[in-house]
């Protein structure tokens, strides 16, 4: 089963940029399809693989900071090829 996950990572501290960059670099290194935009990062792939990577990398990111938020939306399909029809 393939999924699409939209992540918005918001460290609640002054050095937030460093934490976001490190998190995205680790996602890129995972071998999954990653698409970034100014507001979120999208991850596409097999459910088990995506969730295993996110489990590890979200935990690592949270352990590296004092406070933060992670918003996550999961869609049961591979939406990586989506293009607007307008």
N, C-alpha and C positions, 0 to 999 in steps of 0.2 A: 504494500500500500504506500503510495506516495503522498506527501504532504507539502504544504507551503506554510511558512511561519514568518510573520512580521514581528520584528523586535524593535522596541524603542527603549534604549538604555539611558537612564538619567542618574548619574552619580550626584548626590546632594552635598557637594563640597567644592571648594575653590579650584582644585586641580582636576576638574571633571574631564577635561579634554584628553588628558593622558590615559585615563581609565577607558574611555570610549575607544580610543585608537588601539590600545592593547587588546581589547575585547574583539574588535573587528579583525585585527591581524590574526588572532588565533582562529577565528571562524574561517578566514581565507585559507589558512594552512590546513584546514580539515579535509579538503578535497570535495566538499559539497559545493553546489552552485550557490553563490552569494551575489546578491544585487543590492547595492547601496544607493540611497538617495539622501537628501538633506535632513529628512525627518525620521527615517527608520532604516533598518537593514532587513532584507528578505533572505530566507534560507529555504532551499528546495532540495528534496531528496526522499529516500526511503524513511518511513516512520521510525523504525528502530535506530537507524544510523543518526538521523537528525536529532532525535531525543537524547541519545547517548552523548553526542557532542555538546548539545545545549546543557545537559545535566552537569557535565564536567566544567564547561567554560563559564556558565553562570555562577556556579559555586566558586570557581577561582576568582572571578571578577568581584563577587561580593566579599570574599575574604580579603581582598586587597584594598578595601575602602571602609570608611566608617558608616556611611549611610547611602542608600541608593534605591532606585526604583527600576523595575524591568516590566514593561508592558509587552504582552505576547498575545498574538492572534494566531490561531491554527486553523487551516482550511484543509479538508480531506480531499485534496487533488493537487496536481502539479500545475500551478498557475504561472510558471516561469515564462511561458510563451504568450501571456495575455497582452493584447493590444486594444486600446479603446476603439470603438466603432463610430466615433464622431469626430 
